[in-house]
Amino acid sequence: MNSSVKATRVHFDQDSMWVDLSDGRIIAVPLAWFPRLLHATAEQREQLRISSRGLHWEALDEDISIAGLLAGEGDLTQSQKTFVA
C-alpha cells in the first residue's frame, strides 16, 4: 500500500462508514466491523480526528488505520470467544 494515502473525509449511513481517500478512492466498510461505532450515536461518530495514519475517536476509544481498512480488517481488539461444552 502506498503510505501516502490518507483519509480526507469520513461519513456514515445507517449501515456503513465511508472513507474518502487522498488518491480519489472511496471505501465503505460495514459498521458491524467496528462495534463501538455501530453502537455510538451519530454525534459521537462525527467527533473524530483524521490523522496521517488513520481515524481516531477519543470518546469512543476507537482507532482505525487506513492500512487496516484497505486490508479488509475490522476491529482487532475483540477477542475470539470460545465456548466450553
Secondary structure, DSSP 8 states (H G I E B T S, - for coil): --TT--EEEEEE-SSEEEEEETTS-EEEEEGGG-HHHHTS-HHHHH--EE-SSEEEETTTTEEEEHHHHHTT---SSS-------
